Amino acid sequence: MSKLGNIGARLYRGEVGYDFIGKRKIWYGISILITITAIVGLAVRGLNMGIEFSGGAVFTAKTSVSTSQVQSQAESAAGGHQAVVQKLGGGSVRIQISGLDTKQAVPVQEELAKDLNIPVKDVNTQLVGPSWGEEIANKAWLGLGIFMVLVVLYLAIAFEWRMALAALIALIHDLTITVGVYALVGFEVTPGTVIGLLTILGYSLYDTVVVFDSLKEASKDLTKQTRFTYSEIANRSINSTLVRSINTTVVALLPVAGLLFVGGGFLGAGMLNDISLALFVGLAAGAYSSIFIATPLVADLKNREPQMKALAKRVKAKRAAAAAKEASQEDTEESAPAPADAADGAAVVGPRHQPASRNRGRGRPSGKRR
């Protein structure tokens, strides 16, 4: 943990860092590939809409029969309609059969009681009309649209329109991946799924705003200096918030993973899968998009501005001049004559100049000066 903290401090100070912006084309390619896979899965398999959206009947009964056998008996009693069976606590099962109306539900209830060898009154029946599910779907779309509009307005006012556009693209990216995973896995879409989707949008936006806030602070009066370009400042902002994003994402994923794998997988509480899968996939996708999608998109949009292009040219010219000066100094040092070796092998530091007065009078008997 101390090493991780040390790395985080060095990332924050800019002493070390990874070039996220420079490799943005790789991240764009990965995101496009994942998004296309999600869209293809959604188009081919479609979403397994829950009974709350499609309408039908829900039967609850207490039995010791296995879920697979109950599913087979329920589909047979419903005349071929697909049945979804979930194990509940206390030995009860929940049977969902879409497309059943009131007249069809009564014979299915009686047949289920007969197959499960229990009284008819012990099979609890609940009918859900398709109009109610359509109303829920319309309200969910309306809420999602209002959320998106408010997000764009807030980011455009608090930061700038480029950041608002990048955040909107990142949110659509997260939504598409999450819905695509639902289609590929075949999990049922329920009102809990809608709640999970709205929750992950807020979480994804939180990570993105943290990076944007750091970028906004670091890019103040950027055009007045010639040390860094906008892309380099954006890259430093990502690195300075990287450890925080990783920590918050891991801490959030751990309890969600417990709901998904332990609650839904081992304990058999299938209703937890509705919200936990949306949260798990959305949190991971949101952390990815805030680092690899949103900020690189902002850098691409900002680099198209004339003042940022001029800044990049000034920075490049200054660095070229500094490199030329350094190369000139190295050439001067290499062209200087090497010092001669002394008789004993030691290098002579420099020529020794003897005063002229010390050589006068040498060779005369008296040595006196005349």
N, C-alpha and C positions, 0 to 999 in steps of 0.2 A: 504493500500500500504506500510506503514511503517513496518507493521508486516511481510509482504512478503519480504521486503528488509532485515529485521532482520533475518528471516529464511534463506534467501540466503547467508547472511554473515556467519551465523553459519555453514551452509552446506559447504561453501568454506573453512572455518578454520578447518573443521573436528570435530566440537563440537557435532554435531548431524548428523544422516545419516540413510539411509535405506539400508538394505542388498540386493542389486540387484543381486550381483554375487552369493550369497548363495542360492537364490531362482531361479537360472537360469533355472532349469529343468521345473519349472512352466511356465516361459516365452517361453521356447522352445515348450512345449506342446500346449500352446495357439496359437503360430505361426504356428505349424504344422496343427492344427485343421482348422485355418482360410485358410491356403494355400490349404489344401485338398478340402475345400468347394469351393474355387475359381476355382480349377482345374476341379472339378466335374461340376460346373456351366458352365465352358467354354466348356467342352466336351458334355454336354447335350444340352445346348441352343445355343452355338456358338456365334460368334460376329455378330452384325448387321452392316455389312460393308456398308459404305456410297457409294453413286453413283460415287464418285471420284475413288473408288477402283474397284467397280463391273461393271461400265459402265451403260449407260442408258440415259434418257432424263429428263430435268428440265423445268417445265412450271411455268411461273409467270404471275399472272393475278390479276386484281383488282375487288373484288366482296364483296357483303354483306352476302353471304351464309356462314353458319357455317363451321368450319373445318371438323367436322365429316361428314357432307353432301357432302362436296367437296371430301373427301377421298373416300366415297362410289361411287360418280359419276366418279372419276378418275379411280378407279379399274374396274368399269364396262366398261368404254371406252377403257381401256388397255387390256381387255380380260382376266381378272383374275390376272394380275401382281400386286404385292403389291405396294401400293402408300404411301408415307410419306408426310404429309401436315404440313407446318409450317406457323404460322401467322406472317406476316410482318407488318411494320408500314404503316400508311396511308390506311388501309383497304385492303392491298394486301395479297395474299397467295402464297406460294412456294410449288410446287408439284413435288416430285421426284418419278420417276418410273424406277426401274432397269430393265435391260435386253431388252430395246427398241433400235432398230437401226433406221436409217434414214427413211426407208420405213414405219416402224410401227409408227414413231412419228407423221407424218403428219395426218393420220386419227384420232389419239388420240387428236391432237390439235383441229381439226375441231369438234370432238364430245364434247370436253370440252367446247368450245365456245358456242355450241348449248345448253348444259346443264346449263351453267352459264348465258345464255342469254346475251352474249356480242359478239362483232365482232371478227372474227378470228384473225385479225391483232392485237387485244389487248391482245392476249395470246402469250407472249414471250416464245420462245422455244430455249433451249440450249442442244446440244448433247455432251455426254462425252463417248469417246471410252474406251473399257476395256483395251486396250494396254497402254493407258496413266495412268490408275489406277494401273496397274501392275508395271509400271515404278516407280510410287510414292512409292509403297510398297517396291520395291527392294531398292530404295534409303533410305527409312526409316530404313530398316534392316541393310543396310550398315553403316548408320550413328550411329545406336545403337551399332553395333559391334566395330566400331572405338572408340566410346566413352568409352566402357567397357575396351578395351585394354589400352587406354591412362590412364584411372583411375588406373588400376592395376599397370602399370609401374610407375606412379607418386607416388603412396602410397608405393610401394616397395622401391623406391629410397629415398623418404622423410622420411619414417618410417621404416618398415620392411615387409617381405613377409607375415607374419602372419596377420598383420593389413590389407594388401592388399586383402588377401583371405577373411577375415571377412567382409570387406567392399563390396566385390563383391557378397558374399552370401546375405548381407543385401539389396543390390540393386536389385538382382533377386527376393528376397522376396517382395519388394515394387512393382516391376513390375507385378508379378504374382497376387498379391492382387488387384491391380488397374484394370488389364485386366479382372480378374474374376468378379469384381463388374460391369464392363461394360456389361459382358455377362448376369449376373443375372438381372440387371436393364433393359437391352434391349436398351440402348442409342446407337445412331448411331456413328460408328467410321469414323471420317473424318480426313483430314490433320491437323485440329485443335487439334484433340485428340493426334496425334503424337507429335505435338509441346508441348502439356501439359505433355506427358510422359517424353520427354527429359528435360523439365523444372524441374519436380519433382525429377529426378535423380540427377541433380545438387544440388537441395536443400537438399535432403537426404544426399548426400555426404558432404555437408557443416556441418551439425550437427554432422556427424560421425567424420570428421576431427577435429572438435573442441574438442571432447572428447579424441581422439587419441593424439592430441597435449598435452593436460593436462597430459595424462597417460605417454607419452614419457618423459616429464619434471620431473614427480614425480618418475619415475622408474630409474633415473640415479644413478649409483653406488648402486643399490638395494642390491646386494649380499654382500656388505661390512658391512651391519648392520643386526641385529637380532631382530628388533622390529616388522616389518610387512612382510607379505608374498606378492607375486605378486597379488593375488586375492584381498587382502585388499587394496593395492594401487590402483588397478583398480576400486574398489568400491568407494574409496575416490574421484577418478577422475570423476566418474559419478555424485556423489553427489555435487561436487564443480561446475559442469557446468549444473546442473539440472534446476535451476531457469532460467538461460539464454536460455536453449533449450525450456522451456515452454513459456517464454515470446515471443521469436521469432516465435514460431509455432502459438501461439494465434494471434499475430499481422498479420501474413501472412494468416491465415485462415479466418479472419473477412472479408476482401474485396472479397476473393474467394467465401465465403458463400453468400455475397451480389450478386455476379454474378450468382451463381447457383440457389438460392432460390428466390431472388427478380427479377433479370433479366430474368432468364429462367422460373421461376414458376409463379410469379404474373404478370409480364409484357408480358409474352408470347414470349420472344425473344429466341426461341428454339435453334438457332445456337450458343448461349452462352453456352449451355449445353455441347457441344463437348469438349471444353477446360476446363471449370470450374469443371466438375465432375472429370476429370483426375487430376487436380490440388488439389481439395479438398481431395480426397481419398489418393492421393500420398503424400501430405504434412503430413497428419495424420499418414500414414503408415511409412513414413520416420522418423518422430520424434520417433515413437515407436521402430523402428529397430535400430536406433542409440544408444538408451539407453538399450533396453532389448535383442538385438540380437548381434550387432557388437562387443561391448566391452566384454560381457560374452564369446563370441567365442574366442576372443583374449586371455582372461584369461585361457580358457581351453587349447588352443594351447601352450601357454607359460608354463603352469604348467607341461607339458610333458617333458620339458627340464631337463637334469640331474642337472644343477646348481640351477634351481628353486625348484626341489625336495629336494636337499640338504639344500637350504635356508628354506624351509618349515619345515624340520626336526629340524634345529637349532632353529628356532623360537618356535617350539613346545616344545623342550627340555628346552629352557630358561624359558618359561612360566610355565612348569611343576616344574622346580626347584624353581621358585619364589612362586608358590602356595604351595609347600611342606614347604618352609621356613616360609611362613606366617602361615600355619597350625601348625608348630612346636612352633612358638611364642605364638599362641593362647592356645595350650595345656599347655605350661609352665605357662602362666598367670592363667589358670584355676586350676592348681595343687598347687599353692601357698596358705599357710594357711590364713584364713580370720582373720582380726584384732579383738581382744576381745573388748567387750563393757565396758565402764567405769561405775562406780556406778551410776552416774546420767543419764546414757543412752547415753552419748556422746561417740563416738568412740575414742579410744586412738590411737594416730598416731603412736607411737612406744614406746618401753620400756625406762624408765628413769633410767639412771645410776648415782648414787650419788658418789661423790669423797670419797675415804676411809678416808681422813683426817677429814672430817666433822663428822664422827661417833666416832672418838676417844675422850675419856674423858667424854662421856655422861654417866650419872649414878653416877659420883663422886661428892662429895660436892663442891669441888673447881672448878671442870671442867678443871683443869690445866693438862697439859700433863706432864708425867714423863719421 
